[in-house]
Amino acid sequence: MAPGGSELAPLDAFQLPPDISSVLPDQDWLGDLDIFGADFIPAVDNAFAAPPIDILPQQHQIQPGGVPEENVEGHSSHRLNQADHARERHAIFKRSPWLWIPERNSNAFTEHNRIQLDEGHLQSVTSPHQPFAETLSIPDRLSQSSRDQIFQLIVRTAKSQICITSFPSADCLDLLIKMGIAKKFETDAWIHPFTFKSEDCRPELLTALVAAGCVCFGVKTVSRTGLVLLEIVRVALSRMIEEDNSAVRDLQWLQASMIWLDIAAFCGFKRKMEVAESNLQPLITAMRRYGKFDRVAYSPITPSIADSASHLHETWLQWVEAQSFCRLAHHLFEHDTFMTLSKHRNPLLSYAELSLPLPASRALWLAPAADEWRTIYLEQQSPSHRQAPSLRSILADSGIMRCMIPEVDIQVATSTYLCGIAAQVWEHGKLVSLHANGGDDSDATAKLWNQSRHEKLYDVLHASELSTNAATFSTALLRHFLLMTLHVNLDNIMRFAGKCGEAEAQQAYHALVIWLPTKPARLALWHAVQVVKAARDAAPYQLRGCDAFLTWHAVSLMWAYGMLQQNVARRTARSSPVPDSTTLEASAPSSQKRFVLLDGERSAEVDDFLYRNDGIPCMRLLDSSRTVCSLHKAQNVMTVGIEVLERNCPGEGRVGMPQMIKSLCDLMEELGKLR
C-alpha cells in the first residue's frame, strides 16, 4: 500500500532544484580572443601527449571515508522558508531555456565580432601526427588551393563581422581534417576515409571537418575555434541552398550539415544547442525527399572477378557513395532518437520509414582499395545471396539480430536496433500518459493494451542483451536507460525538479509519492544504477553527447528517489537513521537493515530488494572503492554522478572540461546542497 498523504511532508519542505539549462551559458563568448592564436599550434602539437587518467583533480577528489560531512549536513544544505523557497523556484524557472529570449540584433557572429587571426602567431606543424585511430591512414593531403578555398569561405561568410589577419597553414588544417574524419570511427564511421579527396570537396565540408578536428581536442582554445567555424559552416550551408537548390541533394552538403548538427546539439551553449535542434528538420526532409530512407534507392552493386581495373574502381566508387548515404541515413536516425531522449521532444523520423538495408560490414567499408574491397566482398557473400535486413525488418522480427549475416555492420545494426526500440518506448510512454490523464477509468482495453505493450518492450530489451554481439558501454547505457524509463515517468521527475514551476512540481510530487513504495520504483532505481555503472566503463572523453545527458537523467532519478525517501524518514522519525556512507564489511549491523549493492553482480540480495523491498539500496562511491553510499541519501547520489563525469575527463579541472560536462557537474553540485 502506498503511504497516505498524512505520513509525508508537503512539497514546501523541499528546496526545489535548478533545471539543467539554468547552468548552461547562452553563448560561447570569446571577446578579443584570437581563435588561431599563439597557443593554437602548440596545443595541436601537444594534443597526443597522454594525460594521467588514474587521478582525479585534487579539488574534486573523494576521500576514502566517503562523502565529506559538509556535503550532507553543512551550511549549504539548509532549508529555505516557504517565501524564499517560492522565490527561488521562480528564479530558476525564469533561467530555463524554454523561456530564453535572444537579445535584439544578436546573430551568429555577435560573440565573435573582434576575433583576430594573426598569421605571425602560427607556424606549420613540424612534428608528425596521426589521427585518433592509430590503424587508420588517410592518404589525402590538403593542398594550398583547398586551404585558400576554406579561407575564402570564412571571409565570404563572415564578411566584416570577423576581423581576419592571418590563417593556419595547409599542413595544420590537413591534420585537423584527418582528426575530424578519424573521430567518426569511434562510433559508426559514416565518412569514407580512402576515397576522400580534399581537391574534390566543397569548402563547406572541409571547414566542417576542420571544426570537428578542433572540437576533438581537450584544449579549450582549440575547441572554441571549432565552435566558431561551425557557425560559419551553418551560415554557409544555408546560403548555398538559397543560391543553388540542387545542393540539397549533394552528399557533401548533407555530410557537412550532419557534422555541425552532431557537435552543436551537445556543445553546452544554449544558443547553439537550440539552433542545432531547430535545424535538424531540414536535413531529415532533404534525405526523405531524396528517397534515401527507402530500399528502392539502394540497388545491389556487386563486383566480379572478370571486372577490369578501371571498371572495378568505378564500381567501388559507386558502392562507396551508396554506402555513404546508407550510413548517413542510419546515423541521422540515431541522432534524432538521441535528441528525443535527451531533450524530451517527439521524434522527427519514424523507425517505420527506414526500409533501406543496414550498412555493410566495417571490414568491407574500410577496404583501402578496390581490389581489397572485391576480395572481402566475395569472401563475405553468403551462398544464399541473402539481402541485408533493414531496421524495419529486425524490429518486426528480433530473432534476426541473433543470426545477423556477416555482410552487415554489427555495431551499427545494434545501435540502430536499440534506437528503434527507444522510439517504441517513447510512443508507449506517451500513450500511457494520455490514458492516465484521460479520466476514463473504465477503458479496460486501453489498460490491457498498455500493459501488454509494456511487457513486450521489457522482454525485447532484456533479450537484446543476449542477441547483440557488439556490446559497448554506450549500448549497455542506452539499454538500461530504456528499461529505466519503462518503470518511471521521467517527465514527473523533471517536473518534480522544478522544470515547469511550483504548481507542476507539487502535482508531480504527489504522483511520485504513490510511485515510491512500488516495485516499479525499485526496478527503475536498479536500472538507473546500471546506467551509471555503464558510464563508468566509458573510455576517456567519450561522455560528451547524449550519453552524458542520459547519465544525468539516471542520476536525477536516483536523486529524486533519495529526496522522497529522506522525506519519509523525517515523517516517520526513524530511531535508527540510515548512515550516509559505510564500508561493505560494516554494512549490516544487527540494528539496521542490510545494505544491498546495486552496482555489483545481480544476486539474491538484489532480488530481495527489488521484489520484496528488503534492504537499503546503495552503490560504490568510486568504481573500485569499498566505501558505499546509501541511495536513501540524495546528497550522496550527486557525489557519485560528479565522480563519473569528472573521471571521464582525466587530468582536467572543472574549468577545462567540455562545457556540457562542466554544466552537468555544476548542476549536480547544486543539487547535492539541497535537502
Protein Blocks (a to p, Z undefined) as FASTA:
>chain_A
ZZdfklpccfklpccdddfklmpcfbdcekjacfklmklmmmmmmmmpccdfkbccfklc
ccfkbpafklmmmmklpccdfklmmmmmmmmmmmpmklcccdehiafklmmmmcccdfkl
pccdfbdcddfblmbccfbdcdfklmmmmmmmmmmmnmmmbccfbdcdfklmmmmmmmmm
mmmmmmnopacfklgcfklpcfklmmmmmmmmmmmpmcfklmmmmmmmmmmmmmmmmmmm
mmmmklmmpfklmmmmmmmmmmmmmnopaklmmmmmmmmmmmmmmmmmnopmbfklmccd
dddfklcfklmmmmmmmmmmmmmmmmmmmmmmmmmmmmmmmnopacfbdfklmmcccddd
fklmmpcbfklmmmmmmmmpcfklpacddfklmmmmmmlmmmccfkbcfklmmmmmmmmm
mmmmmmmmmmmmmmmmnopaklmmlmmmmmmmmmmmmmmmmmmmmmpcbbcfklmmmmmm
mmmmmmocfklmmmmnopnojklmmmmmmmmmmmmmpmklmmmmmmmmmmmmmmmmpceh
klmblmmmmmmmmmmmmmmmmmmmmmmmmmnopabdcdfbdcfklmmcfkbccdddfklc
cdfklmmmmmnopajddddfbfkbcbdcdfkbmklmmmmmmmmmmmmmghiafklpcfkl
mmmmmmmmmmmmpZZ
